[in-house]
Amino acid sequence: MRLMRRFLPVLALALSGCAGFSLNPVDWFGSKSTGPKMAELPVLSGAIAVRMLWQANIGAAGSAVFSPAAAAGGVYAASQDGTVVRLEAASGKLLWRVTAGQPLSGGVGADGSLAVVGTAQGEVIALDAADGRVRWRARASSEVLAPPALTGDLVIVRSADSRLFAFDARDGKRRWVYQRSAPTLAVRSPVGIAAARGVVFAGFPGGKLVAIVLANGALRWEATVSLPRGATELERVTDVVGVPWLSEREVCAVAYQGRVACFDFGTGNPLWARPMSSTAGLDADARYVFVADEKGAVHAMDRAGGASVWTQDKLSWRRLTAPLALGREVVVGDIEGYVHFLSRESGGFVGRTATDGGPIGSAPVRVDGGFLVQTAKGGLYAFSAQ
């Protein structure tokens, strides 16, 4: 059975067990004329200079969302047909290009020693970062939509059925599994995971954020980003999206049809929360938390207490990525392959650049001297704001 939510264009809903419903941006891209009309781009005056450092073609994303990874001077990227590449971060020079032997379903996780990808069948493939040779293969329980997280001697993989798997980075042996029940309806999106100081953080359906001890997979704490509300099952869907943002003292996350919230890193005690609905995610810097909401507005909130600082609503219905806080600018990509630069202090437009016209489904990725974006058409671009 498939339904369509009118406020999100071409939003596919699969009412089947762990399949959930799709908020995968690529699933929307086939029909730009459906639903509310996206905003026309305003003319910019006095824009900052945006320099393209290099570009490469990786391969089309198909129905998946792919994001690159940067580690140890290299950039790793993949495409749906199984292609995985390593490029030199400074120049974009191709260092190796291999095939994983089967279609892939999400972006790359990398740490300079390994590059790890996953498939729709739940296979996890670890490649040697030096030459792309397969080091090991392992098995998760279902589709792998998000890039794996590599931390210490572990590779952490999230499967679409609400499980986290920890594999030994040396040989792929399973070390532990963390499991939650999967609801009938859940957001199908590349919900990422973040690890720091011996803990991995992950958001789940029902608006929950959990902290898991890396050593043994035990639950350290669970917090509520958002509570389900509404008269129907569809209205009560409120799943954490994007990648949790971590600092020394806090962790922040945002939920679809819910809230944006920050919690104490060590205890999970709430610091602040405010209403918000996002299908993309968030980022933050020393002062502000930045969120792209489901309607295409970008919000800046005070990191100390969540007070609104500014809202940029002139990108409505352009299906924005999660923001990237980049010094004096905040960067977001959109459905038409544009990259927008907003003033960190005011939210005003300060720059814009184009890619190959393919939708940008994943958040920009920071690299030395700039950032990366990958389009659904397979273009990988490195940009720098002058």
NORFEN-V708477 format. One record per helix or strand of 2 or more residues. SS is the DSSP state (~ for helix, > for strand). FROM is the first residue (numbers start at 1). TO is the last residue. Records with the same first field share a line. If there is no record, write none. Layout:
SS=FROM-TO  FROM-TO
This chain:
>=2-4  12-14  21-22  50-57  69-71  74-78  83-88  94-99  109-110  114-118  123-128  134-139  149-151  154-159  163-168  174-179  187-188  193-196  199-204  208-213  219-224  240-246  250-255  258-264  270-276  281-284  288-292  298-302  308-312  324-326  329-333  338-343  349-354  365-367  370-375  379-385
~=17-19  25-28
